Amino acid sequence: MPRNASETSSPLRFTVGYLFFTGLFVLLTLILLFFMEHGENSAVTGTAGANSPIMPCIVLDAGHGGEDGGAVGVDGLLEKTVNLKVAQMLQDMFRLAGIPVVMTRTEDKMLNDPDAAVSGKRKMTDLRSRLKLVQGTPEGILVSIHMNSFSQAQYCGLQVYYSSNHENSVILAETVQKQVKTHLQPDNNRNIKPADSSIYLLAHCDRPAVLIECGFLSNPDECAKLGNDEYLGELSTVIFSAICHYLSPDGSMS
């Protein structure tokens, strides 16, 4: 169950802040050393020179948007709004770290075909547009941000789904799930899950790809947290740290 925010907020802010500033320096150093070491054997860009590697690019997908609001919290909080906030926080962190990042959306809108008249067709063209962006990004790694909901209010906690189309997806998913349990949700004993055909992006993406259900909007305590920017900052920091670890030489990229 969610911990009492008043009991844990200050120690957690200190812990996450310390991990962010010290861990960021170490991870960036490791990533830099990795690319320097492997640069000669890496793919090259069209303009950067023959010995310049293409760094992995994080594709942040803020789920839903526009007319597709996603899940609705017990207090009316819309999933699409929280998804975009978390994705934007992560975008800022990756940019600060010098790690390439692109967003599938930066506004409250769908990426659908404007000529599609049927709601289901608009949703499908939206998903296809997101997939096209991921597949067209050199060395792209998909991180799709969502919020969960269930008919029973007691369920809570982050859970990661992974694509079965790339072997590194499960490593990325495990890294995120483990970091969240270690640094943010110690009572979270959820296991990562392979995506089935109902998760279109993961079912069709051939790159490392995960979908992170960041919490349950159907749980009153967790919904209140997900509506708080301070908590979203803590959540984003832990996800960022996990992805940096995945990118580092002792992660899957070695």
Buried (B, 14 or more C-beta within 10 A) or exposed (E): EBBEBEEBBEEBEEBBEEBBEEBBEEBBEBBEEBBEEEEEEEEBEEEEEEEBBBBBBBBBBBBBBBBBEBBBBBEEBBBBBBBBBBBBBBBEBBEEBEBBBBBBBBEBEBBBBEEBEEEEEBBBBBBBBBBEBBBEBEBBBBBBBBBBBEEEBEBBBBBBBBBEBBEBBBBBBBBBBBBBBBBBBEEBEBEBBBBEEEBBBBBBBEBBBBBBBBBBBBBBBBBBBBBEEEBBBBBBBBBBBBBBBBBBEEBBBE
